[in-house]
Amino acid sequence: MFIRRIKRANGQISIVLVEGYRENGKVKQRTIEYLGTESELTADDPEAVNKLILKYKNKQNTKDAFIKLTLNLAEEISNTNKIRNYGYFFFDRMFKELELDVLCDEICSKTKVEYNLKDCLRLLCFMRALIPVSKRRSLNKGCDYFFEDFNLKLEHLYKSLTVLAENKQNFINKIHRTLCDKYHRHTDILYYDVTNYFFEIDEEDQLRRKGCSNEHRPQSIVQMGLFIDEHGLPVDYCLYEGNKPDCTTLRPSFEKVKKNYGTDKVIITADKGLNSGPNLGYILSSGNGYIVSQKIRGGSKALVEEVLKEDGWHDHNNGDFKFKEFDRDIDITYPNGSKHTHKQKVVCIWSRKYQLKEKSSRDALLSNIVAMAENPSKFKQSCHKGMKKYLDETVVDQTTGEENKSVKIKIGLNQQKIEKDEMLDGYYIIVTSETELSLSEIISRYRGLWRIEQSFRISKSELRGRPVFVRTSEHINAHFLICFITLTMLRMLEIRTQRKYSSTRIIDALKSTMATDIGKDIYQLNKKDEIIYELEKMLGLEFNNRYVRKESLLLHKMKIQNSVYTTA
């Protein structure tokens, strides 16, 4: 195999890759690949052609110099050809980087596990990221989808779920220690939120209960409380009964984190759903801090008046956004019943965009109220709690006009309530115990909360963490542990690509990185996504061949596993 210059009729010199071969005892030559014109190749580097000559000269003595094929490149690929994914190589790299393979081996050495626990977990995580299906389908599909010899049975997968559940905290602690060492994780700032996951069952048990579903589903659900760090990497999670109120999950979840990780002072960031007196009292009594949002509507008269004052505001973006801050003293009751006065910083924010959004939502609600006012019984049946906020319901005798509970309900709008709400459109506030923080620091840290909301979305959508198709509490815990590990690996890849790409884009790129078996363990690779090229570049690797042997792919996988990132 060598480089040849070919002069064309138009004067251009083409650079082609040529190989020698034998046919009927005669030595012949044929063009393998067109590399471009000499002028194109040397535009940026005058030595480009010479470098190519040297490159292929050096490759002639290597095993992977060239795969000799006789192919009709126009021929369609048969449906019988195996198509395998090799994008998972980078997930496997993250799996090893988290040292989960080491932990699996440690668990197996201490227990009587007669199957490969590491391969069970690898298969379930790879499938959760790339083809999220049931455990049964994961085995059937995954064994042919990856370049792995998973010698597993279905019973092995289900047995592994029990072992994973029993060692849940060991896995989470291992991930935490590794991220502290390799990603310089700090847990002095933690974000916390709660969501729920539904099951395709109607009956309830100790864990799966009917409660307030985010999707307003009738099925049984479980609650999940999740902590993430300031980089968006998951820290820990807890599962709760489906009927447990969100605000009551913070204390037990945080106590667990403090116990497991031995952190000093932690500033917890959460949304208004977790802002309650008992939660703030617990946080402060344990020597920690908080940054949380708070409802203005329903707040004290003094707070509303202070927010609406004209003085102290700073305008930005031509008046479309403004903010101000002030301190106040609040009384907090500690878990032991003692009362304490604490200084609290309040950050007030007004956004025109948020104002228009709130006005639009209320206008739509009022339109529905007016439409249903003509049929009060229909409104009663609808049970729209949001509507009752702006309603005046009066029982009226149509003949006398006097109130009479046995006659008819007259529905009208409470204009006073509507006008009061209009005054507060566009305003929201953030409160914090950390009065020494600047306004910009408070806003910046609070905005980091979107990462946990994004984590829930990824877990539910891309990873299809719901509905959950396992039944026992052990297997349910294992299912969410797999989601937790997979989400962590995704976040790690985000960080490795300097956050240029979202988790969704990364998943799409890895899914599309495919190889088609065209016979004799030779694979045709599809055009790779730019993310794959970037990940390879960060590892100092090049893998641009169109046709490769299976052994070459496996060698590439090994290089991905063992290469050192050139950027972090």
C-alpha positions as CSV (number, residue, x, y, z in Angstrom):
1,M,0.0,0.0,0.0
2,F,1.4,3.4,-1.0
3,I,0.6,6.9,-2.1
4,R,0.6,7.8,-5.8
5,R,0.4,11.1,-7.7
6,I,-1.8,11.1,-10.8
7,K,-1.8,14.0,-13.2
8,R,-5.2,14.8,-14.6
9,A,-6.1,16.3,-18.0
10,N,-7.0,19.6,-16.3
11,G,-3.5,19.9,-14.8
12,Q,-4.6,19.0,-11.3
13,I,-2.6,16.3,-9.4
14,S,-4.7,13.8,-7.6
15,I,-3.3,12.0,-4.5
16,V,-4.6,8.4,-4.2
17,L,-4.0,5.4,-2.0
18,V,-2.9,2.3,-4.0
19,E,-2.4,-1.3,-3.1
20,G,-0.7,-4.2,-4.9
21,Y,-2.4,-7.6,-5.3
22,R,-2.1,-10.8,-7.2
23,E,-4.5,-12.0,-9.8
24,N,-3.9,-15.2,-11.8
25,G,-0.3,-15.2,-10.7
26,K,0.3,-11.6,-11.9
27,V,1.1,-8.6,-9.7
28,K,-1.4,-5.8,-10.3
29,Q,-2.3,-2.5,-8.6
30,R,-5.5,-0.8,-7.8
31,T,-6.7,2.5,-6.3
32,I,-8.1,2.1,-2.8
33,E,-9.0,5.6,-1.8
34,Y,-9.0,9.1,-3.3
35,L,-7.4,11.5,-0.8
36,G,-7.8,14.8,-2.7
37,T,-5.8,17.0,-4.9
38,E,-2.3,18.0,-4.1
39,S,-3.3,21.7,-3.9
40,E,-6.1,20.9,-1.5
41,L,-3.9,18.8,0.8
42,T,-1.0,21.2,0.9
43,A,-3.0,24.4,1.3
44,D,-2.5,24.4,5.1
45,D,0.6,22.2,5.3
46,P,3.2,22.1,2.4
47,E,4.4,18.8,3.8
48,A,1.0,17.1,3.9
49,V,1.6,14.8,1.0
50,N,5.1,13.7,2.2
51,K,3.6,13.0,5.6
52,L,0.9,10.8,4.0
53,I,3.6,8.9,2.1
54,L,5.5,8.3,5.4
55,K,2.4,7.4,7.2
56,Y,1.4,4.6,4.9
57,K,4.9,3.5,4.4
58,N,5.1,2.9,8.1
59,K,1.8,1.1,8.1
60,Q,2.8,-1.5,5.6
61,N,4.5,-3.5,8.2
62,T,1.6,-3.4,10.6
63,K,-1.2,-5.9,10.8
64,D,-3.9,-3.3,10.4
65,A,-2.3,-1.6,7.4
66,F,-5.2,-2.5,5.2
67,I,-8.1,-4.9,4.9
68,K,-8.2,-6.5,1.4
69,L,-11.7,-6.6,0.2
70,T,-13.5,-7.0,-3.0
71,L,-16.7,-5.0,-2.6
72,N,-19.4,-3.4,-4.5
73,L,-19.8,-0.3,-2.5
74,A,-23.1,0.5,-4.2
75,E,-24.6,-2.8,-3.0
76,E,-27.3,-2.4,-0.3
77,I,-26.6,-3.9,3.1
78,S,-28.5,-7.1,3.8
79,N,-31.0,-7.1,6.6
80,T,-29.3,-10.2,7.9
81,N,-26.0,-8.4,8.6
82,K,-25.4,-7.8,12.2
83,I,-25.3,-4.1,13.3
84,R,-23.6,-3.4,16.5
85,N,-23.0,-0.3,18.6
86,Y,-19.5,0.8,19.6
87,G,-20.4,4.2,21.0
88,Y,-20.8,2.4,24.4
89,F,-17.0,2.2,24.5
90,F,-17.0,5.6,26.2
91,F,-19.6,4.5,28.7
92,D,-17.4,1.6,29.5
93,R,-14.6,4.0,30.0
94,M,-16.6,6.0,32.5
95,F,-17.6,2.7,34.2
96,K,-13.9,1.8,34.7
97,E,-13.1,5.4,35.6
98,L,-15.6,5.2,38.5
99,E,-13.8,2.0,39.5
100,L,-17.2,0.1,39.6
101,D,-15.5,-2.9,38.1
102,V,-13.2,-3.1,41.1
103,L,-16.2,-2.8,43.5
104,C,-18.1,-5.6,41.7
105,D,-15.1,-7.8,42.0
106,E,-14.8,-7.0,45.7
107,I,-18.5,-7.8,46.3
108,C,-18.2,-11.1,44.4
109,S,-15.1,-12.1,46.4
110,K,-17.1,-11.7,49.7
111,T,-20.3,-13.3,48.6
112,K,-21.3,-16.5,46.8
113,V,-22.1,-15.0,43.4
114,E,-21.9,-17.7,40.7
115,Y,-22.3,-15.2,37.8
116,N,-20.4,-12.1,36.5
117,L,-21.9,-9.2,38.6
118,K,-19.8,-6.7,36.7
119,D,-21.1,-7.8,33.3
120,C,-24.7,-7.7,34.7
121,L,-24.3,-4.1,35.8
122,R,-22.4,-3.1,32.6
123,L,-25.1,-4.5,30.4
124,L,-27.9,-2.9,32.4
125,C,-26.2,0.5,32.4
126,F,-25.3,0.4,28.7
127,M,-28.9,-0.6,27.8
128,R,-30.4,2.0,30.1
129,A,-28.5,4.7,28.3
130,L,-28.8,3.5,24.7
131,I,-31.8,1.2,24.5
132,P,-33.8,1.6,27.7
133,V,-36.0,-1.5,27.8
134,S,-37.1,-4.1,30.4
135,K,-34.5,-6.4,32.1
136,R,-35.6,-9.3,30.0
137,R,-35.3,-7.4,26.7
138,S,-32.0,-6.0,27.8
139,L,-30.5,-9.5,27.9
140,N,-32.1,-10.5,24.6
141,K,-31.1,-7.4,22.8
142,G,-27.9,-6.4,24.5
143,C,-25.9,-9.6,23.9
144,D,-26.1,-9.0,20.1
145,Y,-25.9,-5.2,20.2
146,F,-22.5,-4.7,21.8
147,F,-19.0,-6.1,21.2
148,E,-19.2,-8.1,24.4
149,D,-19.4,-11.7,25.3
150,F,-22.0,-11.4,28.0
151,N,-22.3,-15.0,29.2
152,L,-25.4,-14.3,31.2
153,K,-28.9,-15.7,31.8
154,L,-32.0,-13.9,32.7
155,E,-31.9,-15.4,36.3
156,H,-28.4,-13.8,36.6
157,L,-29.8,-10.3,35.9
158,Y,-32.6,-10.7,38.4
159,K,-30.2,-12.1,41.1
160,S,-27.9,-9.2,40.4
161,L,-30.7,-6.8,41.1
162,T,-30.9,-8.1,44.7
163,V,-27.1,-7.9,45.1
164,L,-27.1,-4.3,43.7
165,A,-29.9,-3.3,46.1
166,E,-28.0,-4.8,49.1
167,N,-24.9,-2.9,48.1
168,K,-26.6,0.3,47.0
169,Q,-24.7,2.5,49.5
170,N,-21.4,0.9,48.7
171,F,-21.8,1.8,45.0
172,I,-22.9,5.4,45.8
173,N,-20.0,5.8,48.3
174,K,-17.5,4.4,45.7
175,I,-18.7,6.8,43.1
176,H,-18.5,9.7,45.6
177,R,-14.9,8.9,46.6
178,T,-13.8,8.5,43.0
179,L,-15.4,11.8,41.9
180,C,-13.8,13.6,44.8
181,D,-10.4,12.3,43.7
182,K,-10.8,12.7,39.9
183,Y,-13.3,15.5,39.5
184,H,-12.4,17.5,42.7
185,R,-16.0,17.2,43.9
186,H,-17.0,19.5,46.8
187,T,-20.2,18.9,48.8
188,D,-20.4,22.2,50.6
189,I,-23.1,23.3,48.1
190,L,-25.8,20.7,47.5
191,Y,-29.0,21.0,45.4
192,Y,-32.0,19.0,46.5
193,D,-35.4,18.3,44.9
194,V,-38.1,15.6,44.9
195,T,-39.9,13.9,42.0
196,N,-42.0,10.8,41.6
197,Y,-42.1,7.8,39.4
198,F,-45.1,5.8,38.4
199,F,-45.7,2.0,38.1
200,E,-48.0,0.2,35.8
201,I,-50.1,-1.2,38.6
202,D,-53.2,0.0,40.5
203,E,-52.6,-1.8,43.8
204,E,-50.5,-0.3,46.6
205,D,-47.9,-1.7,48.9
206,Q,-45.6,-0.4,51.6
207,L,-43.5,1.7,49.1
208,R,-45.7,2.1,46.1
209,R,-48.6,4.4,47.1
210,K,-51.1,6.6,45.4
211,G,-50.2,10.2,45.9
212,C,-49.8,13.6,44.2
213,S,-48.3,12.5,40.8
214,N,-46.4,15.2,38.8
215,E,-48.2,13.9,35.7
216,H,-51.6,13.6,37.5
217,R,-51.6,9.8,36.9
218,P,-53.8,7.4,38.9
219,Q,-51.2,4.7,39.3
220,S,-49.1,4.0,42.4
221,I,-45.9,6.1,42.7
222,V,-42.7,6.3,44.7
223,Q,-41.1,9.6,45.7
224,M,-37.4,10.2,45.0
225,G,-35.3,12.8,46.8
226,L,-32.1,13.6,44.9
227,F,-29.0,15.5,45.8
228,I,-26.6,16.8,43.1
229,D,-23.4,18.9,43.5
230,E,-22.6,22.2,41.9
231,H,-21.3,20.5,38.7
232,G,-24.6,18.6,38.2
233,L,-23.1,15.2,39.3
234,P,-25.5,13.1,41.4
235,V,-24.5,12.7,45.0
236,D,-27.1,10.5,46.6
237,Y,-30.8,9.6,46.5
238,C,-33.5,8.3,48.8
239,L,-36.8,6.6,48.0
240,Y,-40.0,7.4,49.9
241,E,-43.6,6.2,49.9
242,G,-45.7,7.7,47.1
243,N,-48.0,9.5,49.5
244,K,-45.2,11.2,51.5
245,P,-45.3,15.0,51.2
246,D,-42.3,16.5,49.4
247,C,-41.3,18.9,52.2
248,T,-41.0,16.0,54.7
249,T,-38.3,14.2,52.7
250,L,-35.5,16.8,53.1
251,R,-34.5,16.1,56.7
252,P,-34.1,12.3,56.5
253,S,-32.3,12.6,53.1
254,F,-29.9,15.3,54.4
255,E,-29.2,13.3,57.6
256,K,-28.2,10.4,55.5
257,V,-25.8,12.5,53.3
258,K,-24.2,14.1,56.3
259,K,-23.7,10.7,57.9
260,N,-22.2,9.1,54.8
261,Y,-20.0,11.9,53.6
262,G,-19.1,13.6,56.9
263,T,-19.4,17.1,55.3
264,D,-19.0,20.2,57.4
265,K,-21.3,23.1,56.8
266,V,-23.5,22.6,53.7
267,I,-25.6,25.2,51.9
268,I,-28.8,23.5,50.6
269,T,-30.4,25.0,47.6
270,A,-34.0,24.0,46.9
271,D,-37.2,25.4,45.4
272,K,-40.2,26.8,47.3
273,G,-41.9,23.4,47.7
274,L,-39.2,22.5,50.3
275,N,-39.3,25.9,52.0
276,S,-41.1,25.2,55.3
277,G,-40.5,26.3,58.8
278,P,-39.6,22.8,60.1
279,N,-37.1,22.4,57.2
280,L,-35.4,25.8,57.8
281,G,-35.4,25.1,61.5
282,Y,-33.7,21.8,61.0
283,I,-31.1,23.2,58.6
284,L,-30.1,26.0,60.9
285,S,-30.1,23.9,64.1
286,S,-27.7,21.5,62.5
287,G,-25.2,24.3,61.7
288,N,-26.0,24.4,57.9
289,G,-27.4,27.0,55.6
290,Y,-30.0,27.4,52.8
291,I,-30.8,29.2,49.6
292,V,-34.5,28.7,48.7
293,S,-37.2,30.4,46.8
294,Q,-40.3,31.6,48.5
295,K,-43.9,32.4,47.5
296,I,-44.8,36.1,47.6
297,R,-48.5,35.4,47.3
298,G,-49.6,34.3,50.7
299,G,-46.6,35.9,52.3
300,S,-46.8,38.3,55.2
301,K,-48.2,41.8,54.7
302,A,-44.8,43.3,55.7
303,L,-43.0,41.2,53.1
304,V,-45.4,42.1,50.3
305,E,-45.1,45.8,51.1
306,E,-41.3,45.7,51.2
307,V,-41.2,43.9,47.8
308,L,-43.6,46.4,46.2
309,K,-41.6,49.5,47.4
310,E,-40.3,51.6,44.5
311,D,-36.9,52.3,46.1
312,G,-33.8,50.0,46.0
313,W,-34.4,48.4,42.6
314,H,-31.6,48.0,40.0
315,D,-32.8,47.9,36.4
316,H,-31.2,45.7,33.7
317,N,-31.9,45.0,30.1
318,N,-33.9,48.2,29.4
319,G,-36.2,47.7,32.3
320,D,-37.2,44.1,31.4
321,F,-35.4,42.8,34.5
322,K,-34.8,44.3,37.9
323,F,-33.7,43.2,41.4
324,K,-33.1,44.4,44.9
325,E,-32.1,43.0,48.2
326,F,-32.7,43.6,51.9
327,D,-32.2,41.9,55.2
328,R,-34.8,41.0,57.8
329,D,-35.1,39.1,61.1
330,I,-37.2,35.9,61.1
331,D,-38.2,33.7,64.0
332,I,-37.3,30.0,63.5
333,T,-38.5,27.1,65.6
334,Y,-35.9,24.4,66.0
335,P,-36.8,20.6,66.1
336,N,-36.5,20.6,69.9
337,G,-39.1,23.3,70.1
338,S,-36.8,26.2,71.0
339,K,-37.3,29.5,69.1
340,H,-34.5,31.6,67.6
341,T,-34.2,34.8,65.7
342,H,-32.1,34.6,62.6
343,K,-31.1,37.3,60.0
344,Q,-32.2,36.4,56.5
345,K,-31.3,38.0,53.2
346,V,-34.1,38.5,50.7
347,V,-33.4,38.8,47.0
348,C,-36.4,40.3,45.1
349,I,-36.5,39.8,41.3
350,W,-39.0,41.1,38.8
351,S,-39.0,39.9,35.2
352,R,-41.2,41.2,32.4
353,K,-41.1,37.7,30.8
354,Y,-42.3,36.1,34.0
355,Q,-45.0,38.8,34.4
356,L,-46.4,38.1,30.9
357,K,-46.4,34.4,31.6
358,E,-48.3,34.8,34.9
359,K,-50.8,37.1,33.3
360,S,-51.4,34.8,30.4
361,S,-52.0,31.8,32.7
362,R,-54.4,33.8,34.8
363,D,-56.3,35.1,31.7
364,A,-56.7,31.5,30.5
365,L,-58.0,30.5,33.9
366,L,-60.5,33.4,34.1
367,S,-61.8,32.5,30.6
368,N,-62.5,29.0,31.8
369,I,-64.3,30.3,34.9
370,V,-66.5,32.6,32.8
371,A,-67.3,29.7,30.4
372,M,-68.3,27.4,33.3
373,A,-70.2,30.1,35.2
374,E,-73.2,29.4,32.9
375,N,-73.2,25.8,34.2
376,P,-72.4,25.8,37.9
377,S,-73.0,22.1,38.3
378,K,-70.5,21.3,35.6
379,F,-68.0,23.5,37.4
380,K,-68.6,21.6,40.7
381,Q,-67.9,18.3,39.0
382,S,-64.7,19.6,37.4
383,C,-63.1,20.3,40.8
384,H,-60.6,22.8,39.4
385,K,-59.0,24.0,42.6
386,G,-57.1,26.8,40.8
387,M,-60.4,28.3,39.7
388,K,-61.8,28.6,43.2
389,K,-59.1,31.1,44.1
390,Y,-60.9,33.8,42.0
391,L,-64.5,32.7,42.7
392,D,-67.4,34.2,44.6
393,E,-70.0,31.5,45.1
394,T,-73.3,32.7,46.5
395,V,-76.5,30.7,47.0
396,V,-79.4,32.8,45.7
397,D,-83.2,32.4,45.6
398,Q,-84.0,33.4,42.1
399,T,-87.4,34.7,43.1
400,T,-86.5,36.8,46.1
401,G,-82.8,37.4,45.5
402,E,-82.1,36.3,49.1
403,E,-79.6,33.7,50.1
404,N,-81.0,30.2,50.3
405,K,-78.8,27.2,50.5
406,S,-81.5,24.9,49.0
407,V,-81.9,26.9,45.8
408,K,-79.2,27.9,43.3
409,I,-75.5,28.8,43.2
410,K,-74.5,32.1,41.6
411,I,-70.8,32.1,40.4
412,G,-69.0,35.4,40.0
413,L,-65.4,36.7,39.9
414,N,-63.7,38.1,42.9
415,Q,-62.2,41.2,41.4
416,Q,-60.4,42.2,44.6
417,K,-58.4,38.9,44.5
418,I,-57.7,39.3,40.8
419,E,-56.3,42.8,41.2
420,K,-54.2,41.8,44.2
421,D,-52.6,39.0,42.2
422,E,-52.0,41.3,39.3
423,M,-49.9,43.6,41.4
424,L,-47.5,40.7,42.1
425,D,-47.2,39.4,38.5
426,G,-43.5,39.0,37.5
427,Y,-42.1,39.0,41.1
428,Y,-40.4,36.2,42.8
429,I,-38.0,36.1,45.8
430,I,-35.0,34.0,47.0
431,V,-34.2,33.9,50.7
432,T,-31.0,32.7,52.3
433,S,-29.3,32.3,55.6
434,E,-26.0,33.3,54.1
435,T,-26.2,37.0,54.5
436,E,-22.5,37.5,53.6
437,L,-23.1,36.3,50.0
438,S,-23.4,38.9,47.3
439,L,-26.6,39.3,45.3
440,S,-24.9,37.9,42.2
441,E,-23.6,34.9,44.1
442,I,-27.1,34.1,45.5
443,I,-28.7,34.3,42.1
444,S,-26.0,32.3,40.5
445,R,-26.2,29.5,43.1
446,Y,-30.0,29.4,43.0
447,R,-30.0,29.2,39.2
448,G,-27.8,26.0,39.5
449,L,-31.1,24.3,40.6
450,W,-32.0,23.8,37.0
451,R,-29.4,21.0,36.7
452,I,-31.4,18.9,39.2
453,E,-34.6,19.5,37.2
454,Q,-32.7,18.5,34.1
455,S,-31.4,15.4,35.8
456,F,-35.0,14.3,36.6
457,R,-36.0,15.0,33.0
458,I,-33.1,12.9,31.6
459,S,-33.9,10.1,34.0
460,K,-37.5,10.0,33.0
461,S,-37.2,10.7,29.3
462,E,-33.8,9.6,27.8
463,L,-33.2,6.9,30.4
464,R,-36.9,5.9,30.7
465,G,-36.7,5.5,34.4
466,R,-40.5,5.3,34.3
467,P,-42.7,3.3,34.2
468,V,-40.9,0.9,36.5
469,F,-41.5,-2.8,35.5
470,V,-40.0,-4.5,38.6
471,R,-42.1,-5.4,41.6
472,T,-40.1,-6.0,44.8
473,S,-38.7,-3.2,46.9
474,E,-35.2,-4.6,46.4
475,H,-35.5,-4.6,42.6
476,I,-37.1,-1.2,42.6
477,N,-34.0,0.1,44.5
478,A,-31.7,-1.6,42.1
479,H,-33.5,-0.1,39.1
480,F,-33.0,3.4,40.4
481,L,-29.4,2.6,41.3
482,I,-28.8,1.7,37.7
483,C,-30.4,5.0,36.6
484,F,-28.3,6.9,39.1
485,I,-25.0,5.3,37.8
486,T,-26.0,5.8,34.2
487,L,-26.9,9.5,34.8
488,T,-23.5,10.0,36.6
489,M,-21.6,8.6,33.6
490,L,-23.6,10.9,31.3
491,R,-22.7,13.9,33.4
492,M,-19.1,12.9,33.4
493,L,-19.1,12.8,29.6
494,E,-20.7,16.3,29.6
495,I,-17.8,17.6,31.8
496,R,-15.2,15.8,29.6
497,T,-16.6,17.7,26.5
498,Q,-16.4,21.0,28.4
499,R,-20.2,21.1,28.5
500,K,-20.3,21.9,24.8
501,Y,-23.0,19.1,24.4
502,S,-26.0,18.2,26.5
503,S,-26.6,14.7,27.8
504,T,-29.3,14.3,25.2
505,R,-26.8,15.1,22.4
506,I,-24.3,12.8,23.8
507,I,-26.8,9.9,24.0
508,D,-27.8,10.5,20.4
509,A,-24.2,10.5,19.3
510,L,-23.4,7.3,21.1
511,K,-26.5,5.6,19.8
512,S,-25.7,6.5,16.2
513,T,-22.1,5.1,16.4
514,M,-22.7,1.8,14.7
515,A,-20.7,-0.9,12.8
516,T,-22.2,-3.3,10.3
517,D,-20.8,-6.8,9.9
518,I,-20.2,-7.4,6.2
519,G,-18.7,-10.8,6.6
520,K,-15.6,-12.6,8.0
521,D,-15.6,-10.3,11.2
522,I,-15.1,-7.3,9.0
523,Y,-17.2,-4.2,9.9
524,Q,-18.2,-1.2,7.9
525,L,-18.4,1.9,10.2
526,N,-20.9,4.6,9.7
527,K,-20.1,8.3,9.7
528,K,-19.4,9.3,13.2
529,D,-20.9,12.2,15.1
530,E,-18.6,15.1,15.9
531,I,-18.9,14.3,19.6
532,I,-17.2,10.9,19.0
533,Y,-14.4,12.6,17.2
534,E,-14.0,15.1,20.0
535,L,-13.9,12.4,22.7
536,E,-11.3,10.4,20.7
537,K,-9.3,13.6,20.2
538,M,-9.3,14.2,24.0
539,L,-7.9,10.7,24.5
540,G,-5.2,11.3,21.8
541,L,-6.8,8.7,19.5
542,E,-7.6,8.5,15.8
543,F,-10.0,6.0,14.4
544,N,-11.1,7.1,10.9
545,N,-11.1,3.8,9.0
546,R,-14.2,2.9,7.0
547,Y,-13.6,-0.8,7.1
548,V,-12.1,-2.6,10.1
549,R,-11.6,-6.0,11.6
550,K,-13.4,-6.8,14.8
551,E,-10.1,-7.2,16.5
552,S,-9.3,-3.6,15.5
553,L,-12.5,-2.4,17.1
554,L,-11.7,-4.2,20.3
555,L,-8.2,-2.8,20.2
556,H,-9.7,0.7,19.9
557,K,-11.9,-0.1,22.9
558,M,-8.9,-1.0,24.9
559,K,-7.1,2.2,23.9
560,I,-10.2,4.2,25.0
561,Q,-10.1,2.4,28.4
562,N,-6.4,3.1,29.0
563,S,-5.7,6.4,27.4
564,V,-5.2,9.6,29.4
565,Y,-7.4,12.7,28.7
566,T,-5.4,15.5,27.2
567,T,-7.9,18.0,28.7
568,A,-10.0,17.7,31.7
